[in-house]
Amino acid sequence: MRSMLVVLVLGGCSSPEDAPLVRPEVVFACDTFECVPPPTTPPTLGDPDAGLEVLRNGDLMKCGVPLDTFESLMPFLGEVTLLEGRTGDGANIPYEYAVGTSERGARVVSFSCFDCHASEFDGELVLGMGDHLAGLGSGLAGVALAKTLTSDPDELIELDVFEAVLEVMDPYTPDTRGLSAGNSSMMAVAARRDPLTSNWLDEPHMEPPDGGVPYNVPAWWTTKYKHALFANSVARGNHTNFALNPAHVCTESPEAMEDVLALGPDLAAYIVSIEEPVWPWGIDDALADQGQDVFEATCAGCHGTYRDGVVDFPNVVVPIEVIDTDPWAAEQQPVWQRAWDEHFSINPFGEGMEWAPQAGYMAPPLVGLWASAPYFHNGAAPTLADVIDSAARPAIWRRASLDSGDYDQEAVGWNIEVLDTPKDSIDDPAERYEVYDTSRRGYGNTGHPFGDGLDDGEREALLEYLKTL
């Protein structure tokens, strides 16, 4: 398998001590599998500083809990982390939330992009990092509580509107910490929006997904290298509008869609401006140099090369029968295609985009990989050591703690506790929520066997190199 994925054109493999190392050429796997081509119409980019301001203080989300009532709910949230640079109504709102203006002119609080695309590491909020600590509840309980705290008829209307959206999303809520089923809930809500007007429909106009596929949220700093936004290679080309799709759940009219989509170019520019975080501890440079040779002989055919600060990423889509990781997300190809055919192909959020869902997964760029744990599209491998040794992967596990600094520098990932008790046999819902059980649909940890042939020394060197990306 290794030789199929990458061919090394030998020559210059050894050099005099005073000559620079010349590494063999890496040939990507594009002759074997599809590589998503560069977009004919690239994303529309605006001002990255203005894009960050959109996320801090912009008007993206147009449904939610009325601001006054949300502030009454704040004591129930416990300790919160604020977003630096927020002003006005949002100054004291937790970073996971955002303030917007509803169709009826009310100031409302809803989820924000940073709900999934920011997380804490060692006590610091890292924007663009997938939320490995995510506790993504549906919000229905919060709306129910909010309704007990207000008798204002206008506020109750806003809560009814938001509740209708959350009721559609609720069946897709992940039951395991750190994961998102946002793609499934996105399509479920789209089924209840008229594709042209965005008016709410009492009945879905297309068949919604049959379940919430769990995803490990990718880091935003990988976006600039990808020719498609999603692991199944969907959202190719100019995906500026589609990247705003979470806001589509709250747009109730063509005018609201137009207002939101006007923010897209600046937001897209901010996302591609984010740089990956640098490994904060020491690196054994000699060992990492050995690991680069292992990487380029084993991994680079699909994941690209990272030489002298230059990323050459091929955007390889590996069929599910080859990668052999959990198939449920790949099997959703017809669901994604239906969402395009019946909604986004005629909806402004799909404008400019090419749509080509595949029964496989696009190998991701590996920049900032150390800060992307857990691994695989569904987060089934808690550390990089598990990724490159399939026999080492735990079947049932949970984070050893929710301390954002509780990190395993040797295995490269979060410290975990391996369990014997299946998730479904745990009575306490809060305890059950913390447990990752790979026997469940969508949560499998099989596949990606490409490091299994390495010896212990090669794995140690490879891990050291991966820390440098």
Secondary structure, 3 states (H helix, E strand, C coil): CHHHHCEEECCCCCCCCCCCCCCCEEECHHHCCEECCCCCCCCCCCCHHHHHHHHHHCCCCCCCEEHHHHHHHHHHHCCCCECCCCCHHHCCCECCEEEEECCCCCEEEEECHHHCCEEEECCEEEECCCCCCCCCCCCHHHHHHHHHCCCCHHHHHHHHHHHHHHHHHHHHCCCCCCCECHHHHHHHHHCCECCCCCCECCCCCCCCCCCCCCECCCCHHHHHHCCECCCCCCCEECCCCHHHHHHHCCCCCHHHHHHHHCCHHHHHHHHHHCCCCCCCCCCCHHHHHHHHHHHHHHCHHHHCEEECCEEECCCEEEEHHHHCCCCCCHHHHHHHHHHHHHCHHHCHHHCCEECCCCCEEECCCCCCHHHHCCECCCCCECEHHHHCCHHHCCCEEEECCCCCCCEECCCCEECEEECCCCHHHCCCHHHHHCCEECCCCCCCCCCCCCCCCCCHHHHHHHHHHHCCC
